[in-house]
Amino acid sequence: MKYTATLLASLLVAGIASAGHYKVIVPFSKDDDGAMARLVNFDTGATVDSVLVADAVATFEGEVDEPYLARVTLDGGRMPIFILESGTTSFSQKGGAFGTMLNDQLRAMFKEFDELGAKFQSADQAGQAAIRQRYDAVLDSVMNANRDNALGFYVFLNGDASQASASELRDMFKKYPDFAKYQRAKTMLAAAENREATQPGKKYVDFAITYDGTTKRLSDYIKPGKYTLVDFWASWCGPCMRQAAVLKDLYSKYHDKGLDIVGVAVWDEPANTLEAIKSHGLEWPNILNAQTIPTDLYGITGIPCIMLIGPDGTILSRDKQGDELVADVEKYIVK
């Protein structure tokens, strides 16, 4: 396995990042002057600091006890994740952070991946297999060299852990015990457990959402004698809107034969949800402003997530889209 000199050098100094004073310089545009930029702890979601953009720049300064993952937000827009650590962190025009030890390691890793990606496009089958092995080796090396800090945890979050089962995650936390302390690690494990508890064959889990003075429950829409498609979606989600066309077709064909649909708008602003319902002509009821309540309960990490629930409350299908979703619906509706 060969590494770039930059990556090798960064691996040698991994794990020695220290606490101290930080300065984060984030470029924006002159149009953003006067807007409030926020520095957010990526793990907990807490706002660390907020400053006004001035002369197209937001500058944050403070003290950090130990490095952690962070990001800067402005008017709903989000900068790439970086590592808040002692020293001065700047951002390139493409958004990448640089100037401090762990951020420079992360930057070197991404550079390595860009080079591998360019080679992958023109490589033959054997060459592509070798590039995949090299990619995995780089990930493993960076994560192991940084197993006690935020960089290692960042690699962990973006590796196999994102799709791991609950038992696989527990094994990973035994191997990397420092990662288990993060809130996102705990949330990831809880999501995996909830995902396993709501697979086909299990009963659906009810929830209640209060919005604009009215409380709606999922159980309000699961009716005896009916099959119900539950669509967890958001207006900003392109794949969600593409699946809306599939759902409209299913609704048109099978609503009179016992198929209901209910949308559950998650991770979205109600006004945007309502506009999408109108513009896409969604005829079925929707539970608005559900945010993370149902996604936490069902261990949903990506949308759209579509479930088919039977008349007795049993989950019959989950996480299917397109032709696979149609086939599952027709398995029960067309008899």
N, C-alpha and C positions, 0 to 999 in steps of 0.2 A: 504494500500500500504506500503510495507516494502522496505527500501533502505539499502545499505551497509553503514557502519559507515563512510567510506571514502567519499562516495558520499554525505551523509548528511552534513559532515563537510565542504565539498567544497561548498555546496549550501549556507551555512551560511555566507561565506565570499565573495560570488559572488558580482560583481559590484564595488569592491573597488580597482581594479588593478590600479596602478599608473604609471605615466610617469617616465622615468629615463634611466639609462644606461643598455644596453642589451649586452649579449654575447651568441652567438649560436655556438655550437660545433657539427660538423657533421662528423661522421666516414665514410671513403671510404676505398679503398684498395690501396696497394702500387703501383699497376698498374696505379692508377689515379694521382699519384704524377706529378705535373707540369701542370695538366689540370686546366681550369678555372671554378670555381664553382660560381654560381650566386644566390644571395638572392633576391627573387622577391615578390613584393606586389601582393598577390593573387587577390585582388579586382580590381586593376587597370592594372595589368600586367607590371608595371614599375619595372625596375631593381633598387634595393635599394643599393646593393653593390656587388662587385665581388672580389674574392681572388683566389690565386693559392692553389691547394691541396699540402700539405707538410707533409711528414711522415704519409700519409694515413688519414689526417684530414684537414677539411676546417673550419676555425674559423672566424666568423664575429663579429664585435663590433661596437657599435654606440649608438645614443640616439633615443628614441622613445617618441613621445608626448602622444600617447594613443595606447593601444594594437590593433593590426590588424592582419588579416589572411595573412600568408606568406607561401612560400615554397622555397626549394633549388633545383636548377637544375644543371646538369652536362652533357655535351655532348648530350643534348636532353633528358636524363633521368631525372625523377622528383621524389623528395622525397615526402612523405605524407605532406598534409597541416598541419600547426601548427600555434600557435599564437605568434607573435612577441611582447614581453612585457619585462618590466624591469626585470633584474635578469639573471641567466645563464640557458640556455636551452640546454639540451643534447638529444641524440637520442639513443634508444635501437637498438639491432641488427635487430629487426623486423621493425624498422623505426619510431616507436612512440616517440613523444616528451615528455619530463618530466623535472621537476626541477623548474618550475615557477607556479604561482598560477592557471592561467586559463588552462595551458597545463596539469597540474595535475588533474584538474576537467574533462577535456576532456578524459584523460587516465582512470580516474575512471568510466566515463560513458561507455567507450568501454569495460572495464573489466566487468561491469554489463551486457552489451549486450552479451559478450562471454559466460557468465554463463547462461544467458537466452537461448542462442542458443543451448548450450549443453543439457539443460533440454528439449528443444522443440523437439529434435530428438526422445526422448523416451517417450514423453508424449502422453496420449490419446487425443481424440478430444476436450474434455472439458478442459483438461490441456493446450493444445495448445492455445485455446481461451483465457484462463487466462493469459498465457505468452504474447500473443499479447497485451492484455490490459495493462499489466505491462510495456511492452516495450514502448507503447504510453505514459503511465503516466510518465515514466522517461524522455522521450523527452520533454514533456510539462513542467515538473518541472524544468529541466535544462534551457530550453528556457525562461521561465518566470522569473527565478531567475537571468538570464543574459540578460534581454531584452534591456539593454543599452550598451552592449559590444560585442566584436568579437566572443566570444564563443556562445552567443545566436544567432548571425547571422549565424554561422556555422551550428548550429542545424536547423535553419530556412531553409537554403539552401538545406539541406539533408532530409527535411521532406516533407510534403504535398505540399509545395510551388513549388517544381520542376515540378509538374504536374497540377498546378492550372490554372484556366482560368484567363483572365484579370480582370474580376469583382471580382473573389475570391481573387486575389492578392491585389487589391485596398482595399478590406475589411481587409486583413491581415495587410496592412500597416497602416490602421487606428488603429488597435489594437496594433501594434508594430511600432510606428512612427520612432523610432531610426533606424530601419532596412532600411527604405526608402532612407536614405542618401547615401547608398553604391552604387557604380557604377554597381555592379552585380545585385542589386535589380532593378535598372532602366533598365538594359539590359533585365532582366527576364520579366519585365512588357511589354517592347517593343516587345519581342519575342512572348509573349502570344497574344498581339494585332495583330501582323503580322501573327501568326499562324491561328487566327480566320478569318483574312481577306483573307486567301488563302486555305480555306477548299473547298471540292467538291461543285460545283455550282458557284464558283467565277472564274474570269479570272486569268490566270497566270500573274506573274509579271516579266517583262523582266529585264535583267541585262547584263552588258558588262564586260569582263575580258580581260586584255591585258597581254600577256605573250610572251616573246622572240620576241618582236616587232610586234606582230599580235594581233588584237582585235577580239574577238569572242563574239557574243551575243546569248542568248538562243533563241531569235526570228529567228536566222539563221537556226534553226533546226525544228521549228514548221511550217509545210507546209500544205497548203490547201489540203483537201481530205485525210490527213494522221492522224492517231492516234500516239501519241508519248509518250513513257515511258521516264521519266527523272529520272536518278539514281544519287542521291547525295551520294558519297562514298569516301573511302580512302583506300590506299593499306594496312595499318596496321590493318584495321578493319576486324576481323574474320567474323562476321555476314554479312558484305558487300560482302566478297568473296564467302560466301555460297549462297547468293542471286544471285551472278553472274551466277551460274549454272542454276538457274531458268530463268534468263533473256536470257541466251544463248538458252535455249529450246524454249522460247516464240519467240525469234528472228528467229530461224530456222523454226518454224511452221507458223508464221504469217507475216513475213516481206514482202513476196510477196502478201499478202492480205491487205496491207496498214498499217502495224505497223512499226514505226521507234523507235529507242532507241538512246538517247544521254546520255553519262555519264558526270557528273560534279564532278571533283576531288576537295574535300574540305579538309582543315586541314591536308595537305599532302605536301611532297616535290615532285616536278615534276619528278625528276629522279626515285623516288620510284614508282610514279604513272605509268610512262612509262614501268618500269620493270614488274609491275603487269599486265598491259594491254597485254604485250607480253607473260608472263608466263601463263596467264589464257585464252589467245586466244580470247580477246574481239574484235569483228569485227566492232562494231559501233564507231562513232566519240566520242571524249571526249574533254571537255573543261578543260584545265590544270590550276593548281595553282589558283583556285577560292578562296581558303582560307575561310574567314568568310563572304564575300560579299553576296552570295546567302543564306547562312544559317541565316544571320541576316534578310534578306528580307522576308524569309518564316517562320521565327520563329522556325527553326530546332534546336533542342537541342540534338538530337541523330541520328546516322546513322547506317545502311542505311535508307534513306528516299527516297521512290520511289513514283512518281506521274504519273498518266495517264492523258494526256492532249488531248482533242478532236480537231477535225479539225478547230473549230471556236475559239480555245484558252481557252475553259472552262476546268477547272480542274474537272475530272470525278472521280478520285480515289486518295487517299493519305494515306501514312503510312501503306500500306498493304504489306505483305510478303507471300512467299510460296503459298499454295493453295488458300488463299484469294486473292492474287494478280492475280493468274492465272484466277480465277473465274471472277474478274472484267474485265480483258482484254478480255476474251472470251465472256463476256456479250455484248461487242461492236463489236468485230471482227467477231465472229461466229454468223451469222444471217441466 
